[in-house]
Amino acid sequence: MHFLNGVTLLLVYQLAGEIIVRLLGVPIPGPVLGMVMLFVTMMVRGRAPESVEQASTALLSHLSLLFVPAGVGMMTHFGRIADEWLPITLALLLSTVITMVATALIMQQTSRWFARPARGQSDE
């Protein structure tokens, strides 16, 4: 029963995210907003509910099944992918490099912020 409660809670947050996105016209996916709301809720509570932990563990253990639709989509559009392989490859490579560089720069900057000694402390 815990699994069903956890999945229901996950779906309720996803639905809430979808509703908010559609009502406010926010330019982010509803499930992403729902997961952010779930994250904030868990941060406020200080922990994840047992039912959510159980449901997320079960879903993650079967994660490979969630890639089946993507694989079917690739097989369905194989002709188009074969025709446009160069722009697709360039987009994937460039977006990966840009993401890695941006992540490294952000990590470097935040590390500097957190590594600064507090004011009034001496370097003894």
Short mmCIF file of the C-alpha atoms (twelve columns), coordinates in Angstrom:
data_MODEL
# 
_entry.id   MODEL 
# 
loop_
_atom_site.group_PDB 
_atom_site.id 
_atom_site.type_symbol 
_atom_site.label_atom_id 
_atom_site.label_alt_id 
_atom_site.label_comp_id 
_atom_site.label_asym_id 
_atom_site.label_seq_id 
_atom_site.Cartn_x 
_atom_site.Cartn_y 
_atom_site.Cartn_z 
_atom_site.pdbx_PDB_model_num 
ATOM 1   C CA . MET A 1   0.000  0.000  0.000   1 
ATOM 2   C CA . HIS A 2   2.957  2.323  0.638   1 
ATOM 3   C CA . PHE A 3   4.008  2.019  -3.009  1 
ATOM 4   C CA . LEU A 4   0.571  3.067  -4.244  1 
ATOM 5   C CA . ASN A 5   0.505  6.022  -1.848  1 
ATOM 6   C CA . GLY A 6   3.959  7.114  -3.024  1 
ATOM 7   C CA . VAL A 7   3.109  6.902  -6.716  1 
ATOM 8   C CA . THR A 8   -0.139 8.761  -6.061  1 
ATOM 9   C CA . LEU A 9   1.755  11.517 -4.269  1 
ATOM 10  C CA . LEU A 10  4.258  11.774 -7.136  1 
ATOM 11  C CA . LEU A 11  1.420  12.007 -9.656  1 
ATOM 12  C CA . VAL A 12  -0.421 14.603 -7.571  1 
ATOM 13  C CA . TYR A 13  2.681  16.815 -7.556  1 
ATOM 14  C CA . GLN A 14  3.046  16.312 -11.310 1 
ATOM 15  C CA . LEU A 15  -0.601 17.250 -11.818 1 
ATOM 16  C CA . ALA A 16  -0.215 20.323 -9.612  1 
ATOM 17  C CA . GLY A 17  2.797  21.369 -11.668 1 
ATOM 18  C CA . GLU A 18  0.865  20.918 -14.906 1 
ATOM 19  C CA . ILE A 19  -2.078 22.952 -13.615 1 
ATOM 20  C CA . ILE A 20  0.135  25.802 -12.396 1 
ATOM 21  C CA . VAL A 21  2.075  25.894 -15.675 1 
ATOM 22  C CA . ARG A 22  -1.116 26.040 -17.719 1 
ATOM 23  C CA . LEU A 23  -2.813 28.616 -15.521 1 
ATOM 24  C CA . LEU A 24  0.176  30.942 -15.235 1 
ATOM 25  C CA . GLY A 25  1.726  30.271 -18.641 1 
ATOM 26  C CA . VAL A 26  5.105  29.505 -17.085 1 
ATOM 27  C CA . PRO A 27  7.600  28.396 -19.773 1 
ATOM 28  C CA . ILE A 28  8.784  25.227 -18.003 1 
ATOM 29  C CA . PRO A 29  7.385  21.697 -18.162 1 
ATOM 30  C CA . GLY A 30  4.704  20.889 -15.594 1 
ATOM 31  C CA . PRO A 31  6.427  17.745 -14.308 1 
ATOM 32  C CA . VAL A 32  9.598  19.763 -13.656 1 
ATOM 33  C CA . LEU A 33  7.653  22.312 -11.607 1 
ATOM 34  C CA . GLY A 34  5.931  19.468 -9.781  1 
ATOM 35  C CA . MET A 35  9.258  17.885 -8.873  1 
ATOM 36  C CA . VAL A 36  10.576 21.262 -7.668  1 
ATOM 37  C CA . MET A 37  7.498  21.613 -5.470  1 
ATOM 38  C CA . LEU A 38  8.015  18.068 -4.138  1 
ATOM 39  C CA . PHE A 39  11.676 18.875 -3.432  1 
ATOM 40  C CA . VAL A 40  10.735 22.052 -1.550  1 
ATOM 41  C CA . THR A 41  8.140  20.114 0.450   1 
ATOM 42  C CA . MET A 42  10.713 17.486 1.402   1 
ATOM 43  C CA . MET A 43  13.248 20.186 2.340   1 
ATOM 44  C CA . VAL A 44  10.675 21.848 4.617   1 
ATOM 45  C CA . ARG A 45  9.723  18.511 6.187   1 
ATOM 46  C CA . GLY A 46  13.371 17.481 6.490   1 
ATOM 47  C CA . ARG A 47  12.874 14.079 4.908   1 
ATOM 48  C CA . ALA A 48  11.064 12.148 2.212   1 
ATOM 49  C CA . PRO A 49  7.963  10.200 3.236   1 
ATOM 50  C CA . GLU A 50  8.426  6.430  3.465   1 
ATOM 51  C CA . SER A 51  5.879  5.904  0.671   1 
ATOM 52  C CA . VAL A 52  7.742  8.246  -1.711  1 
ATOM 53  C CA . GLU A 53  11.052 6.527  -0.932  1 
ATOM 54  C CA . GLN A 54  9.536  3.122  -1.641  1 
ATOM 55  C CA . ALA A 55  7.843  4.272  -4.874  1 
ATOM 56  C CA . SER A 56  10.915 6.085  -6.188  1 
ATOM 57  C CA . THR A 57  13.145 3.093  -5.456  1 
ATOM 58  C CA . ALA A 58  10.762 0.803  -7.322  1 
ATOM 59  C CA . LEU A 59  10.518 3.187  -10.283 1 
ATOM 60  C CA . LEU A 60  14.292 3.612  -10.466 1 
ATOM 61  C CA . SER A 61  14.813 -0.161 -10.393 1 
ATOM 62  C CA . HIS A 62  12.723 -0.390 -13.587 1 
ATOM 63  C CA . LEU A 63  14.158 2.740  -15.213 1 
ATOM 64  C CA . SER A 64  15.296 0.872  -18.323 1 
ATOM 65  C CA . LEU A 65  11.652 0.236  -19.255 1 
ATOM 66  C CA . LEU A 66  11.111 3.985  -19.493 1 
ATOM 67  C CA . PHE A 67  13.598 4.138  -22.381 1 
ATOM 68  C CA . VAL A 68  11.531 1.772  -24.559 1 
ATOM 69  C CA . PRO A 69  9.331  4.587  -25.995 1 
ATOM 70  C CA . ALA A 70  12.430 6.620  -26.875 1 
ATOM 71  C CA . GLY A 71  13.956 3.612  -28.642 1 
ATOM 72  C CA . VAL A 72  10.748 2.992  -30.567 1 
ATOM 73  C CA . GLY A 73  10.661 6.663  -31.550 1 
ATOM 74  C CA . MET A 74  14.211 6.453  -32.864 1 
ATOM 75  C CA . MET A 75  13.350 3.365  -34.904 1 
ATOM 76  C CA . THR A 76  10.235 5.054  -36.264 1 
ATOM 77  C CA . HIS A 77  12.183 8.153  -37.351 1 
ATOM 78  C CA . PHE A 78  15.352 6.343  -38.409 1 
ATOM 79  C CA . GLY A 79  15.122 7.676  -41.963 1 
ATOM 80  C CA . ARG A 80  14.974 11.265 -40.784 1 
ATOM 81  C CA . ILE A 81  17.799 10.702 -38.309 1 
ATOM 82  C CA . ALA A 82  19.900 9.169  -41.090 1 
ATOM 83  C CA . ASP A 83  19.198 12.165 -43.343 1 
ATOM 84  C CA . GLU A 84  19.979 14.740 -40.655 1 
ATOM 85  C CA . TRP A 85  22.742 12.964 -38.741 1 
ATOM 86  C CA . LEU A 86  25.261 15.816 -39.032 1 
ATOM 87  C CA . PRO A 87  23.147 18.594 -37.431 1 
ATOM 88  C CA . ILE A 88  21.919 16.167 -34.770 1 
ATOM 89  C CA . THR A 89  25.477 15.093 -33.941 1 
ATOM 90  C CA . LEU A 90  26.735 18.678 -33.852 1 
ATOM 91  C CA . ALA A 91  23.860 19.765 -31.626 1 
ATOM 92  C CA . LEU A 92  24.503 16.894 -29.220 1 
ATOM 93  C CA . LEU A 93  28.249 17.503 -29.085 1 
ATOM 94  C CA . LEU A 94  28.001 21.288 -28.751 1 
ATOM 95  C CA . SER A 95  25.286 21.151 -26.106 1 
ATOM 96  C CA . THR A 96  27.306 18.602 -24.130 1 
ATOM 97  C CA . VAL A 97  30.480 20.707 -24.264 1 
ATOM 98  C CA . ILE A 98  28.608 23.919 -23.404 1 
ATOM 99  C CA . THR A 99  26.891 22.211 -20.474 1 
ATOM 100 C CA . MET A 100 30.177 20.803 -19.165 1 
ATOM 101 C CA . VAL A 101 31.936 24.185 -19.436 1 
ATOM 102 C CA . ALA A 102 29.031 26.031 -17.794 1 
ATOM 103 C CA . THR A 103 28.875 23.467 -14.988 1 
ATOM 104 C CA . ALA A 104 32.625 23.713 -14.389 1 
ATOM 105 C CA . LEU A 105 32.534 27.522 -14.298 1 
ATOM 106 C CA . ILE A 106 29.546 27.592 -11.954 1 
ATOM 107 C CA . MET A 107 31.154 24.986 -9.687  1 
ATOM 108 C CA . GLN A 108 34.408 26.943 -9.653  1 
ATOM 109 C CA . GLN A 109 32.621 30.177 -8.754  1 
ATOM 110 C CA . THR A 110 30.477 28.633 -6.021  1 
ATOM 111 C CA . SER A 111 33.546 26.888 -4.576  1 
ATOM 112 C CA . ARG A 112 35.234 30.273 -4.307  1 
ATOM 113 C CA . TRP A 113 32.219 31.744 -2.544  1 
ATOM 114 C CA . PHE A 114 32.044 28.940 0.014   1 
ATOM 115 C CA . ALA A 115 35.812 28.716 0.523   1 
ATOM 116 C CA . ARG A 116 36.162 32.350 1.631   1 
ATOM 117 C CA . PRO A 117 36.898 32.706 5.327   1 
ATOM 118 C CA . ALA A 118 34.253 34.469 7.359   1 
ATOM 119 C CA . ARG A 119 34.911 38.126 8.202   1 
ATOM 120 C CA . GLY A 120 36.714 38.637 11.453  1 
ATOM 121 C CA . GLN A 121 38.474 35.274 11.344  1 
ATOM 122 C CA . SER A 122 42.238 35.288 11.021  1 
ATOM 123 C CA . ASP A 123 44.324 32.872 8.965   1 
ATOM 124 C CA . GLU A 124 46.421 31.446 11.802  1 
# 
